[in-house]
Amino acid sequence: MLSFFLRRLVTVFLPTLFGISLLVFGAMHLIPGNFVDVLIGLGPDVSPEQRQAIAASYGLDRPLPLQYLSWLGNVLRGDMGNSLRTGQPVAEAIVDRLPVTLELALLATLFSLVVAIPLGVLAAVRRGGPFDALARGIGLIGLSVPNFLLATLLVLFIATRWRVLPTTGFVPLSEGLGANLKSLVLPSISLGVLLMASVLRMTRSAVLEELGKDYLTVARAKGLGEKAVVFRHAVRNALVPVITVVGIQTGYVLGGTVIVEQIFALPGIGRLALDSVLQRDYPLVQGTTLFIAASFVLVNMLTDVVYGLVDPRIRVGK
């Protein structure tokens, strides 16, 4: 298993991160504006010579390949630069906001799996019935409604009709588990509905495909009960495509925190990234973008590892 993990690390994770770093660095230099102008302003009291001196002090007078190598070397050492607005190290700002985003993403994923997998299995077992139609309807609505619209509707409904949950703000875990979870209920639902719908539909399809295979007919012929046939064999073998969807969509959940955190005023990495874009804080934009992209890649690599745990044939074949 360790060798399988190391192969995925060397052949997938590291090359992908290198490509992402190139894209992030290149995108920052394609944005209209200039780092020096943002840093010192556009006032006429700053001479061209002073601008050149400031650019030279930050290494901006060197060719782009050398600037990239210098930036990449600093990132590998954990130095992503300092925020132009606050002066705080970018890595420190990301670490400060990480617990909020991580807890939100975990709760959204947990909510989606707890709802989607049982619904998907029951819809497959009761194919064509009212419960199957209800589950398919839930899946279709979940895929059709974007998370920012769902978040806005939840805020409006809770704030005006059913004031049982907070609609904005975040309560740290140190101030109580109950208050902490209450502050994340609505954001978790808004963020997790899309994942829930995708997993529900994939679970239903995968279990239906397994239920029609010959080995389950043999298991029934040997006297195995229907529950054992479904849960011990069909569901387990249907997990691989479900894990694929969970892995891919969890990466999108991390990206979706940008809008959801802004709507619910959560102090997470997504809101930090959006604020840095609006303020043209280039080092912070680079750092948050690279972190979110790296998290996406890491989640997908861990998905490959889970493949190997669920089905040993996968890690043997790769």
Residue, then its C-alpha position, 0 to 999 in steps of 0.5 A: m500500500l505504501s508503494f502505491f501511495l508513493r507512486r501516486l505521489v510522484t507520478v500525479f501529485l507533484p507534477t500536477l502541483f508543478g503545473i498549478s504553480l505555473l498557471v497561478f504565477g502566470a495568471m498573476h502576471l496577466i492581471p491588469g495592473n502592476f504590483v508596484d502600483v498597488l503597493i505604493g499607489l499611482g500618485p505623481d509624487v513617486s518618480p520612475e526611478q523610485r518605482q524601478a528601485i522598489a521593483a528591483s527590491y522585490g526582484l520584479d526587474r528580473p526575467l519572469p522565469l527567474q521570478y518564478l523560480s525564486w517564488l517557487g523556492n520560497v513557497l517550498r520553504g513555506d514562505m508565500g510572501n506577505s499581504l500587501r494590505t496587512g503585512q501578515p505572512v500569507a502562509e500564516a493568514i491561510v493557517d489562521r483561516l484553515p480550521v473554519t474552511l476545513e470544518l465546513a467542508l467536512l460537515a458538508t461532505l458528512f451531510s451529503l454522504v449520510v443522506a445520499i448513500p442510504l437514499g441511493v441504495l433504497a431507491a435502487v432496491r425499490r426501483g420504479g416505486p414512489f420512493d425511487a421517484l422521490a429520490r430521483g427528484i431530490g437528486l435532480i433538484g440538488l443538481s439544478v440549484p446552485n449553492f449560492l442561490l440555495a444559500t441565499l434562499l436559506v438565509l431569507f427563509i430562516a431570517t424571516r420565517w423560522r428563526v432557529l439558526p444563525t444566518t451569519g457569523f461563525v462561533p469557534l469550537s472553543e466557545g461550545l460545540g453546540a453553538n459551533l455546529k449551529s453556526l455551520v448548519l446552513p452553510s454545510i447544507s448549502l455547500g453539501v447539496l450538490l455533492m449529495a445529489s451527485v452521490l445519490r444518483m451515482t449510488r443508485s446507478a451503481v447499485l442497480e448495475e450490481l443487482g443485475k449481475d450473475y454473481l448475486t443470482v448465485a448468492r441468492a441461489k445459495g440461500l443468502g438473504e436479500k439484505a446480505v446480498v444487497f449490503r454485503h455484496a452489491v453495495r460494497n462492489a458499487l463503492v468504487p464509482v461512488i468514491t470517484v464522485v465523492g473525490i471529485q465533488t469534494g474538490y469542488v466543495l472546497g472551491g464552493t466555499v468562496i461564495v458560501e463563506q461570503i454569504f454567511a460571513l464565515p472567516g474561512i479561506g474562501r472569503l480570504a481569497l475573495d477579499s484578496v481579489l477585491q483588494r488586488d492583494y497579489p501575494l494573498v491571491q497567489g497563496t490562497t489560489l495555490f492552496i485551494a488547487a493543491s487541496f483539490v489535487l490532494v483530495n483526488m490523490l487520497t481518493d486513489v488511495v481509498y480505491g486501493l483499500v476498497d478494491p485491492r485489484i486497483r493498487v495491484g494493477k497500477 
